[in-house]
Amino acid sequence: MYGGTQDNSSVGGPSRTLKINGITNEDWFFTQGGDGFRSVIDPEDPNTVYAEYQYGNLTRFDRRTGQQIGIQPQPGPDNVPYRWNWDSPIIISPHSHTRLYFAANTLFRSDDRGDTWKVISPDLTRQIDRDNLPVMGRVWGPDAVAKNASTSFYGNIVALSESPHKDGLIYVGTDDGLIQVTSDAGQNWTRYDNFPGVPKFTYVSRLLASQHNAGVVYASFDNHKMGDFKPYLLKSSDNGHTWNSIASNLPANGPVLAIAEDPVNSQLLFVGTEFGLFFSLDGGGHWTQLKGGMPTIAVRDLAIQKQANDLVAATFGRGFYILDDLTPLRHVSAQAFQQQGALFPVRDALMYIEQRPVGGKHGHLGATYFEAENPPYGAVFTYYLKDKFKTKKELRQEKEKAASEESGSQTSSKSKESQNGTSSANYPTMDEIRAEAEEQPPAVYLVISDSSGTPVRRVSATNEAGLNRASWDLRYPPSEVHTPSPEEGDFAEFFQPPTGPLAMPGEYSVTLEARVHGKTQRLAGPEKFRVNALGTEGMNEQDRAALEQFQQKVAHLDRALTGAIQTGNDVEKRLASIHQSLRDTPRDVSGLLSGADEIEARLRDIMRALRGDVILRRRQENTPAAINDRINQIEDEERFSTSRPTQTHIDSFNIAAQQFGDQLGKLRQLVDVDLKKLEEDMEKAGAPWTPGHVPEWSPR
């Protein structure tokens, strides 16, 4: 089974193992980090899993290799941001295992497992500005506590289903109470916004197209955000034109959150509510709570495993519950319960010898969970240094120590010499002390080169005498220098320092080098080795070359982009000092102040394009993708993949590259010409000096 666990990632795990001690935590595996949400599995290739985290960040996970690649649709050149739900709906079409439907405020379709996407709908929501919505009886200002924090951008698609009987018959539900239907794969849409007994604007919690009838669809609504906890559960037999309630005797306090329909018996339905799991034997005419160990808890999702006939429930307590073999429910009837005894059909049994990997039922391996370190990742190099390379200070101290030991037996003589003002150890000169303090310490490196002899990475190694080891992570160098922040120490698990793209499989060589007292020397090598990649069997040489070329282009742009953003950050600080300086200048510098204001306004526009609208993002507003967003998204989504780049990544990179070229030209003009001219004019006006430029001076 696969699913999401809130705050604890998306996971997969077995419903049974062959071990006598059952299912342990080691049997589970992660498919995606972050808040865990919906997971869908390719029905023909169960090793391909689609999982997501907040705001529609969708990944394709390959269980065979452990690789994952981000496949979230990205805005086009118009850069209008999509409105993603915290838990965006994703389905695999029942008509093609490589076809995905994924939704923000519009519906996306991919026919190549998420490598490329196309929009197949207009905005299907009411398009209401969330900042004008009343909360607790009033519209709150932008400074309200936690305004828009950790919330979805209102006006998005939250429910999605396609009919197994008709290709392209798709149902979409929104968070603002709409159901939209297309019967031609998105070419035309019909909107429904009035449902019997359901208040307007009620969140559509689930849609489910029937497996048994092309015209039947089920819908549930959740209005708890308005203080309304009633169960709203509807059925349509005409593709959504008309609806009837089948909530029947469901408890009045318990919104319906999930729906499942038995694939064999169309009258056997299941619903998950805020307070438990219920089933109906007559298509919703009457409901009975399923207990038998199932707690009274919020049931957020339901799925039926057709081969095993198991019902799987996901709860908001981060738990998965399985009703093993629901077949008896298909045969339950009033007549059966009137008999003295009843026997229901029996599922085929499995015969196997139970494994005892921990020695018995509960094992004898000590602690419940233990982690042993893996060998270092990547290429591991073993090297030897006869002696440690020493600094000038260390060499001086060794000489002083040797001289002290040599004269240790001549204490009285040494004391007499000291009284005469002489010493056996020469005191260093002031120039020597200064040279010691300014010296760069000796460094040992392993230099990795590709098959052509071109260096691709320099790995720092230990400067210690004897046998040592160091490893290369098989990546090119990062495009920026990383300075750890204080937050990383507290939340190290969630921080990823910058990394370069993965190198390609093939032949490499390594040499051992040292830089001592300002000079570099080769100590040993080269030694040849080979890098072999798992999970790339389906990639030909052209695909690998294209991947490397693309990732190098991204890294090249990222390097320039990082420099441009940092330059802009520095200019922001310089402009703050400039404004203060001009305010402190006795002469009339109103023209220079206006010039500084104009430069600052242009810089803000450039920085918004480079790094995003930081002001609105602090208020959790939905803003267009900045150039930095696009590049970070590509790098993050390809960090754990050796697959060829998706077309979405290629298109997004091309947009970023085009936009960056324009903004870099504007930044150069601002810094190299206009800001420089302003600082020169300030010098002439006698303004207090400001950081960032060399002052003018001549003797008076």
BELZIKA-V665583 format. One record per backbone hydrogen bond with DSSP energy under -0.5 kcal/mol. NH is the residue of the N-H (numbers start at 0). CO is the residue of the C=O. Records with the same first field share a line. If there is no record, write none. Layout:
NH: CO + CO
This chain:
2: 10
4: 8
7: 4
8: 33
9: 31
10: 2
11: 28
12: 0
19: 354
21: 18
23: 21
26: 23
27: 24
28: 11
30: 9
31: 9
35: 4
36: 51
39: 49
41: 47
47: 44
48: 46 + 60
49: 39
50: 48 + 58
51: 37
52: 56
55: 84
56: 52 + 53
57: 55
58: 50
59: 68
60: 48 + 58
61: 66
62: 46 + 60
65: 61
66: 61
67: 639
68: 59
69: 636
70: 57
71: 57
78: 75
80: 78
83: 81
87: 84
88: 156
90: 100
92: 98
95: 92
98: 95
99: 97 + 109
100: 90
101: 107
102: 88
103: 105
107: 101
108: 117
109: 99
112: 97
114: 111
117: 108
119: 106
123: 104
129: 127
131: 128
132: 129
134: 137
137: 134
139: 137
143: 140
146: 143
148: 145
150: 147
152: 83
153: 151
156: 103
157: 172
158: 172
160: 170
162: 168
168: 165
169: 167 + 181
170: 160
171: 179
172: 158
173: 177
174: 155
176: 173
178: 191
179: 171
180: 189
181: 169
184: 167
186: 183
189: 180
191: 178
197: 194
198: 196
201: 198
202: 221
203: 173
204: 202 + 219
205: 219
207: 217
209: 215
215: 212
216: 235
217: 207
218: 233
219: 205
220: 231
221: 202
225: 222
226: 223
227: 222
228: 226
231: 220 + 229
232: 230
233: 218
234: 243
235: 216
238: 214
240: 237
243: 234
245: 232
246: 232
249: 246
253: 228 + 251
255: 220
256: 271
257: 271
259: 269
261: 267
265: 263
267: 264
268: 266 + 279
269: 259
270: 277
271: 257
272: 275
273: 254
275: 272 + 296
276: 289
277: 270
278: 287
279: 268
282: 266
284: 281
287: 278
289: 276
290: 288
293: 290
294: 292
296: 294
298: 272
299: 297 + 313
300: 313
302: 311
304: 302 + 309
305: 303
308: 304
309: 304
310: 322
311: 302 + 309
312: 320
313: 300
314: 318
315: 297
317: 314
320: 312
322: 310
323: 321
325: 308
327: 324
328: 325
329: 325 + 326
330: 326 + 327
331: 328
336: 332
337: 333 + 334
338: 334 + 335
351: 349
353: 351
354: 17
358: 355
363: 357
371: 369
378: 471
379: 377
380: 469
382: 467
384: 465
394: 390
395: 391
396: 392
397: 393
398: 394
399: 395
400: 396
401: 397
402: 398
403: 399
404: 400
405: 401
406: 402
407: 404
409: 406
410: 407
413: 409
414: 410
415: 411
416: 412
417: 413
418: 414
419: 415
420: 417
421: 416
425: 423
432: 428
433: 429
434: 430
435: 431
436: 432
437: 433
438: 434
442: 514
443: 460
444: 512
445: 458
446: 444 + 510
447: 445 + 456
448: 508
449: 453
450: 506
452: 449
455: 447
456: 447
458: 445 + 456
459: 457
460: 443
463: 461
465: 384
467: 382
469: 380
471: 378
475: 500
476: 455
482: 480
483: 481
487: 484
488: 484 + 485
489: 485
490: 486
493: 490
494: 491
496: 494
499: 475
502: 473
505: 530
507: 528
508: 448
509: 526
510: 446
511: 523
512: 444 + 510
513: 520
514: 442
515: 513 + 518
518: 515
520: 513
522: 511
523: 511
525: 509
526: 509
528: 507
530: 505
531: 529
535: 532
538: 535
543: 539
544: 540
545: 541
546: 542
547: 543
548: 544
549: 545
550: 546
551: 547
552: 548
553: 549
554: 550
555: 551
556: 552
557: 553
558: 554
559: 555
560: 556
561: 557
562: 558
563: 559
564: 560
565: 561
566: 562
567: 563
568: 564
569: 565
570: 566
571: 567
572: 568
573: 569
574: 570
575: 571
576: 572
577: 573
578: 574
579: 575
580: 576
581: 577
582: 578
583: 579
584: 581
588: 586
592: 588
593: 589
594: 590
595: 591
596: 592
597: 593
598: 594
599: 595
600: 596
601: 597
602: 598
603: 599
604: 600
605: 601
606: 602
607: 603
608: 604
609: 605
610: 606
611: 606 + 607
613: 611
616: 612
617: 613
618: 614 + 615
619: 616
620: 615
622: 620
626: 608
627: 609
629: 625
630: 626
631: 627
632: 628
633: 629
634: 630
635: 631
636: 632
637: 633
638: 634 + 635
640: 637
647: 114
649: 645
650: 646
651: 647
652: 648
653: 649
654: 650
655: 651
656: 652
657: 653
658: 654
659: 655
660: 656
661: 657
662: 658
663: 659
664: 660
665: 661
666: 662
667: 663
668: 664
669: 665
670: 666
671: 667
672: 667 + 668
673: 668
674: 669
675: 670
676: 672
677: 673
678: 674
679: 675
680: 676
681: 677
682: 678
683: 679
684: 680
685: 682
686: 681
692: 689
